């Protein structure tokens, strides 16, 4: 489809977060690069990022309550007035307020009908903008606060980002719909098969009506008893299996216990870090005492006043220093022993408990799923038992002699068989679509198609950022270092500065891929505290080279938000 291009012009805010009743206006096109400085909590991101998100989507960019954007002193008349141009020709304006709540949308000079409900107005606005909040974040915002570095994320944190960047989330939504539809089809097929079994049995009875009339009377109760015995045996077996699972099931809150254990691990890690810091201080003190002792021993010089001292005084000073060295060494050894014998052992024990608890949680979920399936089977058996118990010879006798009923069952059977064939085709089609939409299907194809572009971009940015290394993501997004000298390196093997360059290269490449796969472009690029962490001046200079290239090629207006002075 056609690309929606939005050029942001200005935004005016009042009573928005820390901004008061006096209107504050930001001109997005005033300069190619704008540096926004201020300490944390001064409303830097609120004025630029949250104001746009609030105008577009009625909510801030951060995961906070909508009404927390209202100035907490004035508590009313919160207004964001955003002006922008669509496709370089249509000036638009969104004015959104809280306390009182309102939404106004202008296309050119024309105001959209505000008599519609706020929810309906938002839907019309969404249809016009053709963009969601995730796309806006990925195309024009780089933030160090959005999340932890991509390569430090857990698999469950990586999945939604990859699905959003590669636009495969729609396949996951479709897959859920297909699974739901498939379950409905299977349930309907089971119902029809039960009906067909009934029809076939009844029709067969009618075909042998003369003989069946006699045999049915003689054998009906016997067959019913045998059937009930079989069903009840199946019922008992299923109930035994359910009881067995119930004995294995646990009502423990595994998630909460796992969180607590992980917190204990982090506590031990903090304690170990503090202990290491204390040991470093002791090592430094011991070294200084040894140097002081050597100075007195070699030169007979007082380390305090630098004057010559007597041999007796020198020996006494050396003995005092030696005692201090011994006491410090003993304390050092005691702290090391405490750390190694207790803290490290306790940390390992808690980590083993955590691993075991995670496994128990997985097994418990498996038990629950198995129990659910067995209970479904048991419900079906119970229904069959109920039907069988209510069955009487009179029903069969009347069916046998009722020719009208025979024809009715024959027609129902034909209809159900035809419907069953259609449902089987539907099920086969659903299974095919399910396989296509699975992780190994079309999602994998999409990722395979776009992964070379992503890897190329990452390495381009790494070279510009002054880090001469080649890395690649495989299809499961594991990081692979392809340089011969650094083959086998992991992300954690690099220094903080090197990891920061890798993080920036990945973020920039994700933005390029999101823009490439999106039907949306904009003049705005917001860097929220991206350069405030461990990156040296050379890395910052290289990063600015990338910015200038983007400004030149994409006609961007860049806002750099920082708390550094």
Secondary structure, DSSP 8 states (H G I E B T S, - for coil): ---EEEEEEEEEEESBTT--SS-EEEETTS-SEEEEE--TTSSHHIIIIIHHHHHHHSS-SSSS-GGGGB-TTT-S-EEEEEEEEETTTEEEEEEEEETTTEEEEEETTEE--TTS-HHHHHHHHHHHH---HHHHHHHHEEESSSSS-GGGS-HHHHHHHHHHHTT-HHHHHHHHHHHHHHHHHHHHHHHHHHHHHHHHHHHHHHHTHHHHHHHHHHHHHHHHHHHHHHHHHHHHHHHHHHHHHHHH-----HHHHHHHHHHHHHHHHHHHHHHHHHHHHHHHHHHHHHHHHHHHHHH-B-TTT--B--HHHHHHHHHHHHHHHHHHHHHHHHHHHHIIIIIHHHHHHHHHHHHHHHHHHHHHHHHHHHHHHHHHHHHHHHHHHHHHHH--HHHHHHHHH-HHHHHHHHHHHHHHHHHHHHHHHHHHHHHHHHHHHSTTTHHHHHHHHHHHHHHHHHHHHHHHTT----EEE-TT--EEE--STTTT--GGGS-HHHHHHHHHHHHHHHHHHHHHH-SEEESEEEEESGGGSS--HHHHHHHHHHHHHHHHHH--EEEEEES--
